[in-house]
Amino acid sequence: MSATPPNLIAGFRRFREQHFEHNDSLYQQLVKEGQTPKTMVVACCDSRVDPALVFDMDGISISSTGSCYATMQLPAISLLCKGNL
């Protein structure tokens, strides 16, 4: 049995076909210029709704459980936000 479920492989293929291949210039721009998000949302890890969709935002969405937010993710969040927020 494959370590990767077939539905994930199929989803990745759909992403490449529907988004990546048609937005090549966007991805090339992101590689050259990097990203400077202005918004960050910490969302519940079991949410099925993407905060970027709910808030119509161009930013970072972090899925978390309350118990590990401070200890595990705070250093990464600080690094991501440095100079951006």
N, C-alpha and C positions, 0 to 999 in steps of 0.2 A: 504494500500500500504506500502511496506517495505521502510524504510529510506535509505537503501542501494540498488542502482540499480543492477539488476540481472547480468549485464555484469561485474561489479566490483567483485561480488562474484565468478562468473565463472573464471575471470582472476586470482583471488587469488588461486582458486583451481588448475588451470593450473600451476601456479608458484610452489605451494607445490608439485605437482606431477612431474613436469619436472625439477625443480631445487633443491628445498629444500630437498626432500627425497633422491635424488641422490648425493647430495653434503653434506651429514650430517657431514662428518669430517671437511669440510671447515667451516661450521657454528659453530661447537664445538670449533675449533681453534680460531675463532673470539671471542667467548664468553670467552675463557680462556686468550687469549693474548691481546685482544683489537685490535684496529686499529690505524695505524699511517700513514695517507695519506700524501703524499709529494706534491700533486698538488691540487689547488682549482681553479675552473672556475665559474664565475658568468655569467649566461646565461639569455637570454630573456625569460620571463615567458610564452610567447605564441609560443615558438619554439617547433616543433614536432620532433626534432632530439636531441638525447641525446649527450651532449658534450663528455662523456666518449667514446662513439662510434666514434665520429668524430676525436678525438685526440688520440684514442687508449691508454687511460690513466687509471691508477688505482688511483683515487682520489675522491674529493668531487665536486659535481656539485650543485650549488645553483641557483634556478630559481627566478628571481626577476623582479620587475618593477622599472624603474629608480627613480620614485618618493619616493619609500619607502626603497630603498637600504640602504641609510646612516642612517636613523633614526631607522629602525626596525631591520636590519640584521647585522649592523656593530658590535654591542656587541657580538652577537652569533659567528660571523666570527672570532673575536679576540680570543674568548674562544677556538674555534676549532683549531686555528692556533698556539696557545701558545706552543712553543717548537717543533712544527712539521714543520713549513715552514721557 
